[in-house]
Amino acid sequence: MAKLILLNKPFQVLSQFQDDQGRRTLREFIPVPGVYPAGRLDWDSEGLLLLTDNGSLQARISSPRFHLPKTYLVQVEGTPGRQDLQKLRQGITLKDGPTRPAIVEQIDEPALWSRNPPVRSRKTVADSWLKLTIDEGRNRQVRRMTAAIGYPTLRLVRWQIGDWTLDGLSPGEWRATEVHAPASQPTKRRRQERRSRGPRPSATGRR
């Protein structure tokens, strides 16, 4: 079994335990030794961050090759239209290449905690909320996606990773659970050694 911690990471907290610039880190919230973040959540983003003591589980959650879905509640400047959202659903091209199709819908303002400091908004420009699910993990991907269709992100809250959600956790709160650890993946060196030994004899060829 592997230990898994679900944390509601507050705004302006780093997804690491140490920082040489004096910024707030996970050390302020997680007193559990031997756990490490499975992936990251930007300093200026909020919401669900998973930590574990198991390397295979950490890789399964954070590695983009497993395409684990992540759902975000996104406050954007302006009100995207149907065609704007369709661009996200089809996948758009960023500087580091095209994105995979996203699941996105416009939603009413969710009942979230107040952010400190609050979001700066312009009185002359309305804002709106999106629920957006992606199965990639590029740097600041959601912010870049909404900016690419002309609607900058004002607030970003990660609500769900796979089957794990933020439900019931206030900013800075966490809960621990245990899950079955996935089988460890063979390292590149082990795969090379297997190939150098050649194929195993079939069961019917043994005597």
Beta strands, then each sheet from edge to edge (+ up, - down):
strand 1: 2-9
strand 2: 36-37
strand 3: 46-52
strand 4: 70-77
strand 5: 93-94
strand 6: 97-98
strand 7: 103-107
strand 8: 127-134
strand 9: 153-161
strand 10: 164-165
strand 11: 174-179
sheet 1: 2+ 3- 1+ 11-
sheet 2: 2+ 3- 9- 4+ 8- 7+
sheet 3: 2+ 3- 9- 10+
sheet 4: 5+ 6-
end
